[in-house]
Amino acid sequence: MHHRYDVLVVGAGGAGLMAALYAAKGNVSVACISKLYPTRSHTGAAQGGIGAALGNVQEDHWEWHMFDTVKGGDYLTDQDAAEVFAKDIIDAVYELEHMGLPFSRTPEGKIAQRKFGGHTRDFGKAAVERSCYAKDRTGHMILQTLYQQNVKAGTTFFNEFHVTDLLIEDGRCQGLVAYELSTGELHTFHAKAVILAAGGYGRVFKITSNALTLTGDLMSIYYRKGLPLEDMEFYQFHPTGLAKLGILVTEGIRGEGGILRNDSGERFMERYAPTIKDLAPRDIVSRSIITEIREGRGVGRDKDAVNIDLTHLPREVIEGKLAEITDLARTYLGMDPVKDLVPIQPTAHYAMGGIPTNLDGLCLSDGSGGTVEGLYAAGEQACVSLHGANRLGTNSLGDLVVFGRRAGIAAAKYARQVEYPDIPETEDAQRESVDLFERLRNGSGKENAAAIRKELQESMMNNVGIFRNGKDMAAQVDIIKELKARYQGVTVSDPSRRYNSELIEAMELGFMLDCAEAMTASALNRTESRGAHDREDFTERNDAEWLKHTMAYKNLNKADDVIIGYKPVALKGFTRAFEPKPRVY
C-alpha cells in the first residue's frame, strides 16, 4: 500500500507526539507511525518529573539550569543546545499545564517542584527544587495530554507499524517503508519531511529499565545508510532499578528524602559526593553503588544490590507522592517501602548518543555540518547534544518537549516550502525490506534469534557496562562480529506474516546488533573517562585530546567495520559559556 503525507513522524512517545502536534499546527498533513498504541509508549515509564527553573518553591534561574546541564554532561554538552533548552523548557512546562496536564501543586496552587540529582542553585552551591511533577507518573501524564491534543489537531495514527527502511536518495529523505503487524503487509509512505522519534536501544543490555520495544530500529537504519551515530559510547545506567528486574525506581524517591544504604546501614553517598550526597548525578551514584558491591558491602542473597531507605518518611509522602514505585515494590518484591528497605541496583536506562542533529532537529550527515534534507530527529533517538556524556534526571522529558516542538515546527515550515520528492516505484522502494523478511521467513539457517539476543545482552552488560576497560571492550568487538555472522543464519520457525512476534523480534535483533557495534567501537576508541563512560585503564578526563564528539559510521565497503570521525563541541551558548572544570559534587 502507498500513503502520502506532508510530514511523517516515527514514534508516538513524548518527542513524537510533541513533534506531530506542532507540525499539525503548521497547516500541513501529518501522520504518526508507532510500534504501539501511543499511550503505551515508553515515555509513560518516566516517573520523577520535568526540570524547569520556574522558581515556584525557591529562587531559580535558567542560567543555573544551563550550568547544571553542562556540568552534568561532563562538559561534552553543546552549550548552545543547553541554553536553548534551559530557556525554552520554562515556557514548555506552562504550555503543558495549559493543555491540561495535571501537575502536583503547592499549597498556593502553583506547579509543585522537588529536588533531583545534579540540579543546584547558584552554580552548584546546594540542591534546588526544580523538578515539576505529577506525583510519580509525570511521563504517563505527558503522554495522555499530548495524545489528546493530537487527536484534537487531526493527526493520523498508524499504530502497530514497524519501520523497516528509510528512503534516502541524493541526500534527501523521500519517505519510509513500514510493516503492518495486523496484515503482514509492507506499506510505502511518501513524505516531504520525516521526523524520527522512536526512542533508544536499552534492550542491548541484560538488566534495563527500557521497554521490550526499545531496540534502536531507526538508529540502525540510519547507520546502515552510511550516516553517523554520535556519542554512542555514552550510555547511562540509572542508579536505582528494582533488584534483579531493572524496573525503574524514580530519582524522585531520593528527591523526597530517600537514602541509599549499604549492608551495614551506612549512608555511603556521603563518602562519594559530600555536598549533595544521594542527589549527585546518575553516573556518579551508579559507580558508587557498584563500588560498594565490588568491595563486599552489597545486600541480598548475591550481595549485588544496595538498599533505598524511605522508612523515615511519612506514610502520606510515600503513598501519595511516590505511589507508583510503592505499588511496584509491593507487587514485584513483596516489600513495603513504608516499613522495609528496598533492594536496588543500577539498570541500563538512557542513551545520550544517537542520530546527530542541529538545534532544529535536522539530521546531520557528517561532523562538518552536512545535513540530510527533509529528515529530522528528536528525543532519545537524537543527539543534539544536550546531554553530553551524562544526562541529568528530568532533562529527558524536557528534551522531548523542547526539541520535539522545534523539530515539528521546522519540519512543517520545510514541508510548506517544497514539493514532494520523487520516490521509487513500490517494488524498488520495498526491495530491501522484502529481502530481509524473505531471509528471516524462508532461509535455510538454523540459528536461533533468542539465543543470540541473550548472548548479546549478557556480554554487553559484562564488557561495556558501568566500568569498562580496553581488554573487555576489544573482546566485545569480536563477540559482536561473531553474533552478526550467526545472525545471517537466523530463520524463524513460523513463516506466517500476520501478528508474527517471532519475525518482529528477529528483525529487531539485527537493529540491536548494529547499535551494539557502534557503541562498542566508540567506547573502545575513547581513551579517557568522562561522564557515563568510565574506563579503568584510562581513569582521568582528558580535555586536551577528547573534548570532542564521536561520530561512528558503518563501513559500507567492509563488513563489521566501524569508521570513527569527530565533531567539535559547542563550548559557548548564545549569551553564556562555562569552561570545563573538575566535576566535584
VMD Tcl script that draws the C-alpha trace (Angstrom):
set ca {
  {0.00 0.00 0.00}
  {1.03 3.60 -0.61}
  {0.43 6.66 1.60}
  {1.34 10.33 1.21}
  {1.64 12.98 3.94}
  {3.47 16.29 4.19}
  {5.13 15.28 7.48}
  {5.64 11.77 8.85}
  {6.56 11.23 12.50}
  {8.03 7.87 13.58}
  {7.34 7.19 17.24}
  {4.45 8.24 19.49}
  {6.24 8.93 22.76}
  {6.71 12.42 24.16}
  {9.03 13.65 21.39}
  {6.97 12.14 18.57}
  {3.66 13.46 19.88}
  {5.08 16.93 20.51}
  {6.61 16.98 17.01}
  {3.38 15.76 15.42}
  {1.31 18.33 17.31}
  {3.46 21.26 16.25}
  {3.72 20.03 12.69}
  {-0.09 19.80 12.60}
  {-0.30 23.36 13.90}
  {1.77 24.36 10.85}
  {-1.12 23.66 8.45}
  {0.35 20.52 6.87}
  {-0.94 16.94 6.75}
  {0.66 14.83 9.50}
  {0.81 11.10 10.19}
  {2.38 9.38 13.19}
  {3.69 5.80 12.84}
  {4.15 3.79 16.03}
  {5.03 0.24 17.10}
  {2.47 0.66 19.88}
  {-0.75 2.39 20.73}
  {0.58 5.88 21.58}
  {-0.26 5.95 25.27}
  {1.69 2.70 25.76}
  {4.91 4.39 24.60}
  {7.91 4.26 26.92}
  {7.67 7.93 27.92}
  {4.96 6.66 30.27}
  {7.64 4.96 32.38}
  {9.24 8.31 33.28}
  {8.24 8.95 36.86}
  {10.13 11.73 38.57}
  {9.44 14.96 36.76}
  {10.41 17.53 34.15}
  {13.02 20.08 35.20}
  {12.41 23.80 34.63}
  {13.64 26.88 36.51}
  {10.17 28.13 37.46}
  {11.24 29.21 40.94}
  {7.90 28.20 42.49}
  {9.45 26.75 45.65}
  {12.73 28.62 45.90}
  {14.74 31.02 43.77}
  {15.90 29.54 40.47}
  {17.17 30.82 37.08}
  {17.64 29.32 33.62}
  {21.37 30.11 33.82}
  {21.67 27.76 36.82}
  {19.82 25.03 34.93}
  {22.07 25.51 31.91}
  {25.17 25.29 34.12}
  {23.96 22.08 35.78}
  {23.21 20.54 32.36}
  {26.69 21.38 31.05}
  {28.45 20.26 34.22}
  {26.30 17.14 34.50}
  {27.25 16.27 30.89}
  {30.91 16.48 31.95}
  {31.39 19.44 29.58}
  {30.69 17.43 26.43}
  {27.27 19.11 26.24}
  {26.86 21.53 23.34}
  {26.32 24.78 25.20}
  {24.13 26.38 22.54}
  {21.73 23.44 22.93}
  {21.86 23.74 26.73}
  {20.99 27.44 26.60}
  {18.09 26.95 24.17}
  {16.83 24.12 26.36}
  {17.10 25.89 29.73}
  {15.18 28.89 28.38}
  {12.55 27.08 26.29}
  {11.63 24.46 28.88}
  {10.09 27.11 31.15}
  {7.51 28.10 28.54}
  {7.04 24.45 27.52}
  {6.06 23.40 31.06}
  {3.48 26.19 31.31}
  {2.20 25.18 27.89}
  {1.72 21.58 29.07}
  {-0.15 22.93 32.08}
  {-2.45 24.94 29.79}
  {-3.06 21.82 27.69}
  {-4.43 20.19 30.82}
  {-1.53 18.24 32.32}
  {-2.43 17.66 36.00}
  {0.76 18.72 37.76}
  {1.01 18.30 41.51}
  {0.53 21.62 43.29}
  {2.00 23.74 46.05}
  {-0.39 24.96 48.79}
  {-0.61 28.23 46.82}
  {-1.79 26.39 43.69}
  {1.43 26.72 41.69}
  {3.14 23.80 39.93}
  {4.94 21.82 42.66}
  {8.69 21.26 42.36}
  {11.15 18.97 44.14}
  {14.86 18.28 44.27}
  {16.52 16.00 41.74}
  {20.03 14.67 41.18}
  {22.56 17.20 39.87}
  {20.19 20.19 39.95}
  {21.59 23.04 42.04}
  {21.18 26.71 42.86}
  {23.79 29.42 42.44}
  {26.04 27.33 40.16}
  {26.47 24.27 42.34}
  {26.26 25.57 45.90}
  {23.29 23.46 47.04}
  {20.42 21.34 45.74}
  {17.37 23.16 44.35}
  {13.69 22.28 43.85}
  {13.45 22.29 40.03}
  {11.59 19.10 39.03}
  {7.93 19.73 38.11}
  {5.98 16.55 38.71}
  {2.61 14.82 38.66}
  {3.12 12.54 41.68}
  {5.45 9.85 40.25}
  {3.54 9.48 36.98}
  {4.82 12.53 35.09}
  {5.67 10.74 31.84}
  {2.30 9.00 31.80}
  {0.51 12.33 32.18}
  {2.58 13.90 29.38}
  {1.65 11.04 27.03}
  {-2.06 11.31 27.81}
  {-2.07 15.08 27.42}
  {-0.17 15.17 24.13}
  {-2.14 12.30 22.61}
  {-5.41 14.10 23.35}
  {-4.04 17.26 21.75}
  {-3.01 15.34 18.63}
  {-6.47 13.81 18.28}
  {-7.87 17.33 18.52}
  {-5.37 18.58 15.89}
  {-6.31 15.83 13.42}
  {-3.05 13.84 13.39}
  {-3.47 10.48 11.62}
  {-2.09 7.48 13.54}
  {-0.74 4.22 12.12}
  {-0.43 2.05 15.22}
  {1.43 -1.28 15.35}
  {3.51 -0.43 12.28}
  {7.25 -1.24 12.31}
  {9.55 0.88 10.16}
  {11.88 -1.33 8.11}
  {13.66 1.20 5.88}
  {14.22 4.90 5.24}
  {14.09 6.07 1.64}
  {17.02 8.46 1.15}
  {18.35 9.39 -2.29}
  {20.96 12.05 -3.17}
  {20.95 13.47 0.33}
  {17.17 13.89 0.60}
  {14.68 11.81 2.55}
  {11.72 10.72 0.43}
  {9.76 8.69 2.98}
  {9.94 5.24 4.50}
  {8.74 1.63 4.39}
  {6.85 0.03 7.29}
  {5.46 -3.40 8.16}
  {1.86 -3.61 9.42}
  {1.58 -6.16 12.21}
  {-2.11 -6.98 11.73}
  {-1.91 -7.76 7.99}
  {1.75 -8.63 7.42}
  {1.83 -6.15 4.53}
  {4.57 -3.65 3.69}
  {3.46 -0.03 3.26}
  {5.34 2.74 1.45}
  {4.97 6.22 2.98}
  {5.80 9.19 0.74}
  {6.59 12.46 2.57}
  {8.14 15.89 2.22}
  {9.62 15.61 5.73}
  {10.17 12.75 8.17}
  {10.78 13.14 11.92}
  {12.42 10.22 13.77}
  {11.41 9.99 17.43}
  {11.30 6.27 18.19}
  {13.34 6.15 21.40}
  {16.51 4.37 22.47}
  {18.13 0.93 22.37}
  {18.40 -0.20 26.00}
  {17.41 -3.77 25.18}
  {21.01 -4.47 24.15}
  {21.68 -4.87 27.91}
  {20.57 -7.71 30.18}
  {19.29 -5.51 33.01}
  {17.43 -2.47 31.73}
  {14.54 -0.18 32.54}
  {13.71 0.01 28.82}
  {10.55 -1.49 27.33}
  {10.82 -4.52 25.03}
  {10.23 -2.26 22.00}
  {13.36 -0.13 22.52}
  {15.72 -1.87 20.12}
  {17.27 1.09 18.26}
  {15.49 0.40 14.95}
  {15.81 3.85 13.38}
  {19.35 4.40 14.70}
  {20.36 1.18 12.99}
  {18.58 2.02 9.72}
  {20.27 5.45 9.66}
  {23.64 3.82 10.39}
  {23.14 1.26 7.59}
  {22.90 4.15 5.12}
  {26.50 5.10 5.92}
  {25.32 8.03 8.07}
  {26.84 8.71 11.50}
  {25.70 7.95 15.03}
  {27.03 10.45 17.57}
  {28.48 9.74 21.05}
  {27.23 6.17 21.21}
  {29.79 5.31 23.90}
  {27.82 7.32 26.46}
  {25.06 5.18 27.93}
  {23.51 6.00 31.29}
  {22.85 3.41 33.95}
  {20.15 4.69 36.27}
  {21.33 4.08 39.85}
  {18.05 2.68 41.10}
  {16.24 -0.18 39.41}
  {14.42 -2.85 41.39}
  {16.99 -5.56 42.14}
  {17.18 -8.35 39.50}
  {14.30 -6.81 37.50}
  {15.68 -3.46 36.30}
  {12.27 -1.77 36.71}
  {12.87 1.94 37.21}
  {12.78 3.40 40.72}
  {12.37 7.12 40.18}
  {15.07 9.56 41.24}
  {12.20 11.42 42.86}
  {12.41 8.86 45.65}
  {15.72 10.45 46.63}
  {14.41 13.93 45.88}
  {11.75 13.31 48.53}
  {14.42 12.22 51.04}
  {15.20 8.56 50.27}
  {18.64 7.42 51.42}
  {20.95 4.82 49.86}
  {22.43 2.40 52.41}
  {24.87 -0.50 52.21}
  {24.82 -3.77 54.16}
  {25.86 -2.06 57.40}
  {23.20 0.63 57.06}
  {25.77 3.31 56.23}
  {24.65 6.28 54.12}
  {27.59 5.69 51.78}
  {26.98 8.57 49.35}
  {28.38 10.92 51.99}
  {31.80 9.50 51.07}
  {31.39 9.95 47.29}
  {29.53 13.27 46.99}
  {29.79 15.13 50.32}
  {27.82 18.20 49.24}
  {24.67 16.76 47.63}
  {25.09 13.10 48.67}
  {22.27 10.90 47.29}
  {21.33 13.66 44.80}
  {24.59 13.50 42.86}
  {24.31 12.93 39.07}
  {23.33 9.45 37.99}
  {26.70 8.32 36.65}
  {28.37 9.15 39.95}
  {25.70 7.40 42.04}
  {25.75 4.31 39.80}
  {29.53 3.97 40.08}
  {29.33 4.48 43.84}
  {26.77 1.67 44.17}
  {28.85 -0.71 42.06}
  {31.95 0.18 44.09}
  {30.10 -0.67 47.31}
  {29.05 -4.00 45.80}
  {32.54 -4.77 44.46}
  {34.05 -4.09 47.89}
  {31.70 -6.52 49.59}
  {29.15 -4.14 51.08}
  {26.19 -5.22 48.94}
  {22.90 -6.64 50.21}
  {20.71 -9.59 49.27}
  {21.45 -13.25 48.69}
  {24.03 -12.50 45.99}
  {25.31 -9.28 47.60}
  {24.73 -7.49 44.27}
  {22.43 -4.65 45.37}
  {22.14 -1.86 47.95}
  {19.06 -0.59 49.78}
  {16.96 2.52 49.34}
  {15.54 3.63 52.69}
  {12.23 5.53 52.90}
  {11.18 4.32 56.32}
  {11.89 7.70 57.94}
  {9.41 9.46 55.61}
  {5.72 9.94 56.46}
  {3.34 7.34 55.00}
  {1.41 10.08 53.19}
  {4.56 11.14 51.29}
  {5.41 7.57 50.28}
  {1.89 6.57 49.27}
  {0.99 10.00 47.89}
  {3.96 11.42 46.01}
  {5.60 8.03 45.31}
  {2.50 5.90 44.74}
  {3.65 4.10 41.59}
  {7.02 2.92 42.85}
  {5.42 1.92 46.18}
  {2.98 -0.26 44.24}
  {5.79 -1.76 42.12}
  {7.87 -2.68 45.18}
  {4.87 -4.30 46.86}
  {3.86 -6.16 43.70}
  {7.22 -7.41 42.39}
  {9.36 -7.69 45.52}
  {6.73 -8.22 48.21}
  {8.22 -5.31 50.15}
  {6.51 -2.26 51.60}
  {8.65 0.93 51.36}
  {6.74 2.34 54.34}
  {8.47 -0.17 56.63}
  {11.02 -2.11 54.52}
  {14.35 -1.25 52.94}
  {14.01 -1.88 49.20}
  {16.95 -3.51 47.32}
  {18.01 -1.71 44.15}
  {20.83 -1.93 41.60}
  {21.86 0.14 38.56}
  {19.88 -0.54 35.38}
  {20.64 0.40 31.75}
  {18.43 3.40 31.22}
  {19.22 6.08 28.63}
  {21.30 6.70 25.50}
  {22.99 10.09 25.46}
  {24.10 9.42 21.88}
  {22.09 8.83 18.74}
  {21.33 10.41 15.37}
  {23.14 13.77 15.26}
  {21.00 16.86 14.69}
  {21.17 20.63 14.74}
  {19.09 22.76 17.10}
  {16.00 22.41 14.89}
  {16.27 18.62 14.74}
  {17.62 18.45 11.16}
  {19.74 15.29 10.84}
  {23.46 15.70 10.23}
  {25.31 13.61 7.65}
  {28.84 14.28 8.95}
  {30.81 16.16 11.60}
  {31.21 19.27 9.47}
  {27.62 20.47 9.31}
  {26.33 18.44 6.36}
  {22.62 17.58 6.58}
  {20.06 15.11 5.24}
  {17.39 17.25 3.59}
  {13.88 16.65 4.90}
  {14.94 14.32 7.74}
  {14.64 15.34 11.39}
  {15.06 13.59 14.75}
  {14.16 14.34 18.37}
  {14.15 12.74 21.81}
  {16.35 9.84 22.89}
  {16.67 8.78 19.25}
  {18.52 12.03 18.54}
  {21.75 13.61 19.76}
  {21.51 17.39 19.72}
  {23.95 17.03 22.11}
  {22.05 18.39 25.10}
  {23.15 15.67 27.50}
  {26.83 15.36 26.61}
  {28.47 12.49 28.47}
  {25.73 12.11 31.10}
  {22.09 13.21 31.29}
  {20.66 14.86 34.38}
  {17.41 13.45 35.72}
  {14.29 15.32 34.45}
  {16.16 16.57 31.37}
  {14.85 13.69 29.26}
  {11.22 14.79 29.48}
  {12.37 18.35 28.91}
  {14.35 17.27 25.86}
  {11.25 15.57 24.43}
  {9.02 18.61 24.59}
  {11.59 21.30 23.72}
  {13.30 19.62 20.79}
  {10.22 17.67 19.70}
  {8.46 21.02 19.34}
  {11.38 22.58 17.47}
  {11.58 19.62 15.07}
  {7.84 19.74 14.40}
  {7.90 23.46 13.67}
  {10.97 23.16 11.41}
  {9.60 20.14 9.50}
  {6.25 21.85 8.87}
  {7.97 25.01 7.66}
  {10.15 22.97 5.30}
  {7.14 20.97 4.03}
  {5.26 24.15 3.16}
  {8.15 25.35 1.02}
  {8.91 22.27 -1.10}
  {7.21 19.82 -3.44}
  {7.08 16.08 -2.81}
  {10.37 14.43 -3.78}
  {10.46 11.75 -6.44}
  {10.11 8.29 -4.94}
  {10.99 4.88 -6.39}
  {8.26 2.56 -7.61}
  {6.78 0.46 -4.80}
  {8.71 -2.68 -5.76}
  {12.03 -0.84 -5.78}
  {11.26 1.12 -2.59}
  {10.43 -2.07 -0.70}
  {13.17 -4.31 -2.11}
  {15.50 -4.22 0.93}
  {12.59 -4.82 3.32}
  {11.25 -7.70 1.22}
  {14.71 -9.31 1.07}
  {15.10 -9.04 4.86}
  {11.74 -10.67 5.58}
  {12.28 -13.40 2.99}
  {15.62 -14.35 4.53}
  {14.15 -14.49 8.03}
  {10.98 -16.36 6.96}
  {12.30 -18.73 4.33}
  {16.03 -19.07 4.93}
  {17.80 -22.36 5.48}
  {19.83 -21.29 8.53}
  {19.41 -22.97 11.91}
  {20.45 -20.13 14.24}
  {18.03 -19.04 16.95}
  {17.39 -15.30 17.41}
  {16.57 -15.62 21.12}
  {19.86 -17.37 21.85}
  {21.86 -14.70 20.01}
  {19.95 -11.92 21.77}
  {20.67 -13.46 25.18}
  {24.41 -13.68 24.42}
  {24.42 -10.09 23.18}
  {22.67 -8.74 26.28}
  {24.83 -10.66 28.75}
  {28.11 -9.80 27.03}
  {27.23 -6.11 26.66}
  {26.36 -5.96 30.36}
  {29.67 -7.56 31.30}
  {32.00 -5.85 28.83}
  {30.51 -2.41 28.06}
  {28.67 -1.70 31.32}
  {29.28 0.81 34.10}
  {33.01 0.11 34.45}
  {34.94 -0.53 31.24}
  {38.44 -1.42 30.08}
  {40.16 -1.93 26.76}
  {40.60 -5.69 27.09}
  {36.89 -6.37 27.72}
  {35.70 -3.97 25.03}
  {38.11 -5.41 22.44}
  {36.72 -8.84 23.29}
  {33.20 -7.46 22.85}
  {34.06 -6.19 19.36}
  {34.92 -9.79 18.40}
  {31.82 -11.16 20.14}
  {29.58 -8.80 18.15}
  {31.27 -9.78 14.88}
  {30.61 -13.44 15.68}
  {26.99 -12.76 16.65}
  {26.40 -10.74 13.47}
  {27.77 -13.61 11.41}
  {25.46 -16.03 13.21}
  {22.54 -13.65 12.71}
  {22.80 -14.21 8.97}
  {21.75 -17.81 9.67}
  {18.64 -16.90 11.68}
  {15.38 -18.33 10.36}
  {12.08 -18.09 12.25}
  {10.12 -21.26 12.99}
  {6.81 -19.64 11.99}
  {6.89 -18.16 8.45}
  {3.45 -16.53 8.66}
  {3.26 -12.77 8.17}
  {0.34 -11.63 10.37}
  {0.91 -10.95 14.09}
  {4.22 -12.79 13.95}
  {6.10 -11.59 17.02}
  {8.95 -14.04 16.37}
  {9.54 -12.39 12.98}
  {9.49 -8.91 14.52}
  {11.90 -9.88 17.29}
  {14.29 -11.44 14.76}
  {14.29 -8.22 12.74}
  {14.83 -6.14 15.90}
  {17.83 -8.28 16.84}
  {19.59 -7.08 13.69}
  {18.96 -3.48 14.73}
  {20.28 -4.17 18.23}
  {23.48 -5.71 16.87}
  {24.15 -2.57 14.82}
  {23.66 -0.31 17.83}
  {25.91 -2.51 19.97}
  {28.57 -2.46 17.25}
  {28.61 1.34 17.02}
  {28.53 1.71 20.80}
  {31.37 -0.72 21.50}
  {33.65 0.67 18.79}
  {33.07 4.22 20.01}
  {33.72 3.25 23.64}
  {36.91 1.35 22.81}
  {38.16 4.31 20.80}
  {37.68 6.92 23.57}
  {40.74 6.54 25.80}
  {39.57 8.63 28.74}
  {36.89 8.58 31.44}
  {34.08 11.14 31.05}
  {30.53 11.11 32.39}
  {28.92 7.71 31.96}
  {31.98 6.37 30.09}
  {34.26 5.18 32.90}
  {37.43 3.32 31.92}
  {39.53 1.51 34.50}
  {42.58 1.73 32.22}
  {42.16 5.47 31.46}
  {40.81 6.91 34.69}
  {41.07 10.65 34.02}
  {39.10 13.05 31.85}
  {41.36 14.29 29.04}
  {40.09 17.59 27.67}
  {43.21 18.18 25.59}
  {42.53 15.16 23.37}
  {38.92 14.18 23.94}
  {36.79 17.29 24.27}
  {35.03 16.30 21.03}
  {32.06 14.27 19.89}
  {32.49 10.80 18.41}
  {30.85 10.13 15.03}
  {30.58 6.41 14.24}
  {29.97 5.38 10.60}
  {29.28 1.92 9.24}
  {31.92 0.99 6.65}
  {29.80 0.15 3.63}
  {32.81 -1.38 1.86}
  {33.88 -3.74 4.65}
  {31.55 -5.86 6.75}
  {31.51 -5.35 10.55}
  {33.87 -2.39 10.38}
  {33.23 0.97 12.03}
  {34.79 4.22 10.85}
  {35.32 6.78 13.62}
  {35.14 10.52 12.96}
  {34.64 13.54 15.19}
  {32.61 16.71 15.63}
  {33.62 19.73 17.71}
  {31.81 20.57 20.95}
  {29.95 23.89 21.02}
  {31.72 25.42 24.01}
  {29.67 28.62 24.05}
  {25.98 29.32 24.29}
  {24.37 32.40 22.82}
  {24.83 34.51 25.96}
  {26.66 32.23 28.42}
  {29.69 29.93 28.36}
  {31.08 27.60 31.02}
  {34.72 26.49 30.88}
  {35.43 22.81 31.60}
  {36.36 22.32 35.25}
  {36.78 19.35 37.59}
  {33.38 17.79 38.28}
  {33.06 17.87 42.08}
  {29.79 17.46 43.99}
}
mol new
graphics top color blue
foreach p $ca { graphics top sphere $p radius 0.5 }
foreach p [lrange $ca 0 end-1] q [lrange $ca 1 end] { graphics top cylinder $p $q radius 0.2 }
display resetview
